[in-house]
Amino acid sequence: MRIGELSARSGVSARSLRYYEQYGLIAAERAANGYREYAESMAERATVIHQLFGMGFSREVVESVLSCVGDAPASAHDAAADTLALVRDDLTRQIERLASTRSRIDEFLDARGR
């Protein structure tokens, strides 16, 4: 399928698809006329990538998660687990900071009767 159809099927803009391809997150073959031709499996893959980016994950994390798809060796799963453990720890710190900030805002508003 061409990039327009992939975009329609995945809900991902053609611009984003080109970015994903540039960084090796998705792949396309070039037809004789120079057009990109994507395999059917790229629609689901592009959707997953788009969702991961939408959750705020970095390209490196997305690459790590994608490395576990299919018949990936155990070492790929181990590397992804290490990366996701770091992400989890970072999220924990962010949640703690947000909770602390919310508590201070609540105290400020409570003191003013709001």
Phi and psi restraints in degrees (value plus and minus 20) as a CYANA .aco file:
   2 ARG   PHI    -106.6   -66.6
   2 ARG   PSI     150.8   190.8
   3 ILE   PHI     -81.2   -41.2
   3 ILE   PSI     -55.5   -15.5
   4 GLY   PHI     -83.4   -43.4
   4 GLY   PSI     -62.2   -22.2
   5 GLU   PHI     -89.3   -49.3
   5 GLU   PSI     -59.7   -19.7
   6 LEU   PHI     -81.7   -41.7
   6 LEU   PSI     -61.5   -21.5
   7 SER   PHI     -81.0   -41.0
   7 SER   PSI     -65.5   -25.5
   8 ALA   PHI     -84.9   -44.9
   8 ALA   PSI     -62.7   -22.7
   9 ARG   PHI     -89.9   -49.9
   9 ARG   PSI     -56.7   -16.7
  10 SER   PHI    -113.9   -73.9
  10 SER   PSI     -39.8     0.2
  11 GLY   PHI      57.5    97.5
  11 GLY   PSI      -4.3    35.7
  12 VAL   PHI    -129.2   -89.2
  12 VAL   PSI     114.9   154.9
  13 SER   PHI     -83.7   -43.7
  13 SER   PSI     133.1   173.1
  14 ALA   PHI     -79.2   -39.2
  14 ALA   PSI     -56.7   -16.7
  15 ARG   PHI     -81.7   -41.7
  15 ARG   PSI     -65.1   -25.1
  16 SER   PHI     -85.0   -45.0
  16 SER   PSI     -59.1   -19.1
  17 LEU   PHI     -80.9   -40.9
  17 LEU   PSI     -60.0   -20.0
  18 ARG   PHI     -84.4   -44.4
  18 ARG   PSI     -58.8   -18.8
  19 TYR   PHI     -82.3   -42.3
  19 TYR   PSI     -67.3   -27.3
  20 TYR   PHI     -78.7   -38.7
  20 TYR   PSI     -60.9   -20.9
  21 GLU   PHI     -87.7   -47.7
  21 GLU   PSI     -61.1   -21.1
  22 GLN   PHI     -76.2   -36.2
  22 GLN   PSI     -55.9   -15.9
  23 TYR   PHI    -118.9   -78.9
  23 TYR   PSI      -8.2    31.8
  24 GLY   PHI      55.3    95.3
  24 GLY   PSI      -3.7    36.3
  25 LEU   PHI     -98.8   -58.8
  25 LEU   PSI     -51.2   -11.2
  26 ILE   PHI    -150.7  -110.7
  26 ILE   PSI     143.5   183.5
  27 ALA   PHI    -150.9  -110.9
  27 ALA   PSI     130.5   170.5
  28 ALA   PHI    -158.8  -118.8
  28 ALA   PSI     132.0   172.0
  29 GLU   PHI    -116.8   -76.8
  29 GLU   PSI     134.1   174.1
  30 ARG   PHI    -119.5   -79.5
  30 ARG   PSI     105.7   145.7
  31 ALA   PHI     -94.7   -54.7
  31 ALA   PSI     149.6   189.6
  32 ALA   PHI     -78.0   -38.0
  32 ALA   PSI     -51.5   -11.5
  33 ASN   PHI    -103.6   -63.6
  33 ASN   PSI     -19.6    20.4
  34 GLY   PHI      72.9   112.9
  34 GLY   PSI     -28.3    11.7
  35 TYR   PHI     -91.3   -51.3
  35 TYR   PSI     127.4   167.4
  36 ARG   PHI     -94.4   -54.4
  36 ARG   PSI     119.1   159.1
  37 GLU   PHI    -145.1  -105.1
  37 GLU   PSI     100.5   140.5
  38 TYR   PHI    -125.0   -85.0
  38 TYR   PSI     123.8   163.8
  39 ALA   PHI     -92.3   -52.3
  39 ALA   PSI     137.1   177.1
  40 GLU   PHI     -75.9   -35.9
  40 GLU   PSI     -56.4   -16.4
  41 SER   PHI     -84.9   -44.9
  41 SER   PSI     -38.4     1.6
  42 MET   PHI     -90.2   -50.2
  42 MET   PSI     -42.4    -2.4
  43 ALA   PHI     -85.3   -45.3
  43 ALA   PSI     -69.2   -29.2
  44 GLU   PHI     -86.8   -46.8
  44 GLU   PSI     -60.8   -20.8
  45 ARG   PHI     -81.9   -41.9
  45 ARG   PSI     -64.0   -24.0
  46 ALA   PHI     -83.3   -43.3
  46 ALA   PSI     -57.9   -17.9
  47 THR   PHI     -82.8   -42.8
  47 THR   PSI     -65.4   -25.4
  48 VAL   PHI     -82.0   -42.0
  48 VAL   PSI     -65.5   -25.5
  49 ILE   PHI     -79.6   -39.6
  49 ILE   PSI     -65.7   -25.7
  50 HIS   PHI     -80.0   -40.0
  50 HIS   PSI     -62.2   -22.2
  51 GLN   PHI     -84.8   -44.8
  51 GLN   PSI     -62.5   -22.5
  52 LEU   PHI     -83.4   -43.4
  52 LEU   PSI     -64.2   -24.2
  53 PHE   PHI     -83.8   -43.8
  53 PHE   PSI     -57.4   -17.4
  54 GLY   PHI     -84.0   -44.0
  54 GLY   PSI     -46.1    -6.1
  55 MET   PHI    -104.5   -64.5
  55 MET   PSI     -20.1    19.9
  56 GLY   PHI      72.8   112.8
  56 GLY   PSI     -11.5    28.5
  57 PHE   PHI     -93.1   -53.1
  57 PHE   PSI     125.1   165.1
  58 SER   PHI     -95.1   -55.1
  58 SER   PSI     145.2   185.2
  59 ARG   PHI     -79.3   -39.3
  59 ARG   PSI     -57.6   -17.6
  60 GLU   PHI     -84.1   -44.1
  60 GLU   PSI     -59.7   -19.7
  61 VAL   PHI     -87.6   -47.6
  61 VAL   PSI     -62.9   -22.9
  62 VAL   PHI     -79.0   -39.0
  62 VAL   PSI     -65.4   -25.4
  63 GLU   PHI     -79.9   -39.9
  63 GLU   PSI     -61.4   -21.4
  64 SER   PHI     -84.8   -44.8
  64 SER   PSI     -64.5   -24.5
  65 VAL   PHI     -83.8   -43.8
  65 VAL   PSI     -63.9   -23.9
  66 LEU   PHI     -85.4   -45.4
  66 LEU   PSI     -44.8    -4.8
  67 SER   PHI     -87.1   -47.1
  67 SER   PSI     -34.6     5.4
  68 CYS   PHI    -112.7   -72.7
  68 CYS   PSI     -21.4    18.6
  69 VAL   PHI     -98.6   -58.6
  69 VAL   PSI     120.9   160.9
  70 GLY   PHI      59.6    99.6
  70 GLY   PSI    -162.8  -122.8
  71 ASP   PHI    -111.0   -71.0
  71 ASP   PSI      32.5    72.5
  72 ALA   PHI     -94.3   -54.3
  72 ALA   PSI     125.0   165.0
  73 PRO   PHI     -91.1   -51.1
  73 PRO   PSI     142.5   182.5
  74 ALA   PHI     -77.5   -37.5
  74 ALA   PSI     -53.5   -13.5
  75 SER   PHI     -83.2   -43.2
  75 SER   PSI     -53.5   -13.5
  76 ALA   PHI     -87.3   -47.3
  76 ALA   PSI     -60.1   -20.1
  77 HIS   PHI     -85.5   -45.5
  77 HIS   PSI     -60.1   -20.1
  78 ASP   PHI     -83.5   -43.5
  78 ASP   PSI     -63.7   -23.7
  79 ALA   PHI     -84.1   -44.1
  79 ALA   PSI     -61.4   -21.4
  80 ALA   PHI     -85.0   -45.0
  80 ALA   PSI     -59.9   -19.9
  81 ALA   PHI     -82.6   -42.6
  81 ALA   PSI     -61.9   -21.9
  82 ASP   PHI     -81.1   -41.1
  82 ASP   PSI     -65.1   -25.1
  83 THR   PHI     -83.4   -43.4
  83 THR   PSI     -65.4   -25.4
  84 LEU   PHI     -88.3   -48.3
  84 LEU   PSI     -49.6    -9.6
  85 ALA   PHI     -83.8   -43.8
  85 ALA   PSI     -60.3   -20.3
  86 LEU   PHI     -85.2   -45.2
  86 LEU   PSI     -61.6   -21.6
  87 VAL   PHI     -82.1   -42.1
  87 VAL   PSI     -65.4   -25.4
  88 ARG   PHI     -78.4   -38.4
  88 ARG   PSI     -64.9   -24.9
  89 ASP   PHI     -83.0   -43.0
  89 ASP   PSI     -59.7   -19.7
  90 ASP   PHI     -84.9   -44.9
  90 ASP   PSI     -62.4   -22.4
  91 LEU   PHI     -82.3   -42.3
  91 LEU   PSI     -59.6   -19.6
  92 THR   PHI     -79.9   -39.9
  92 THR   PSI     -64.4   -24.4
  93 ARG   PHI     -83.6   -43.6
  93 ARG   PSI     -62.2   -22.2
  94 GLN   PHI     -83.3   -43.3
  94 GLN   PSI     -62.6   -22.6
  95 ILE   PHI     -82.4   -42.4
  95 ILE   PSI     -62.1   -22.1
  96 GLU   PHI     -82.7   -42.7
  96 GLU   PSI     -62.3   -22.3
  97 ARG   PHI     -84.9   -44.9
  97 ARG   PSI     -62.7   -22.7
  98 LEU   PHI     -84.1   -44.1
  98 LEU   PSI     -62.2   -22.2
  99 ALA   PHI     -83.3   -43.3
  99 ALA   PSI     -60.3   -20.3
 100 SER   PHI     -84.5   -44.5
 100 SER   PSI     -64.1   -24.1
 101 THR   PHI     -83.1   -43.1
 101 THR   PSI     -62.7   -22.7
 102 ARG   PHI     -82.5   -42.5
 102 ARG   PSI     -60.5   -20.5
 103 SER   PHI     -81.5   -41.5
 103 SER   PSI     -62.1   -22.1
 104 ARG   PHI     -85.7   -45.7
 104 ARG   PSI     -59.1   -19.1
 105 ILE   PHI     -84.5   -44.5
 105 ILE   PSI     -64.2   -24.2
 106 ASP   PHI     -78.4   -38.4
 106 ASP   PSI     -64.9   -24.9
 107 GLU   PHI     -81.2   -41.2
 107 GLU   PSI     -63.7   -23.7
 108 PHE   PHI     -81.2   -41.2
 108 PHE   PSI     -67.3   -27.3
 109 LEU   PHI     -88.4   -48.4
 109 LEU   PSI     -59.1   -19.1
 110 ASP   PHI     -81.4   -41.4
 110 ASP   PSI     -60.0   -20.0
 111 ALA   PHI     -84.1   -44.1
 111 ALA   PSI     -41.8    -1.8
 112 ARG   PHI    -125.3   -85.3
 112 ARG   PSI      -9.0    31.0
 113 GLY   PHI      51.0    91.0
 113 GLY   PSI       9.2    49.2
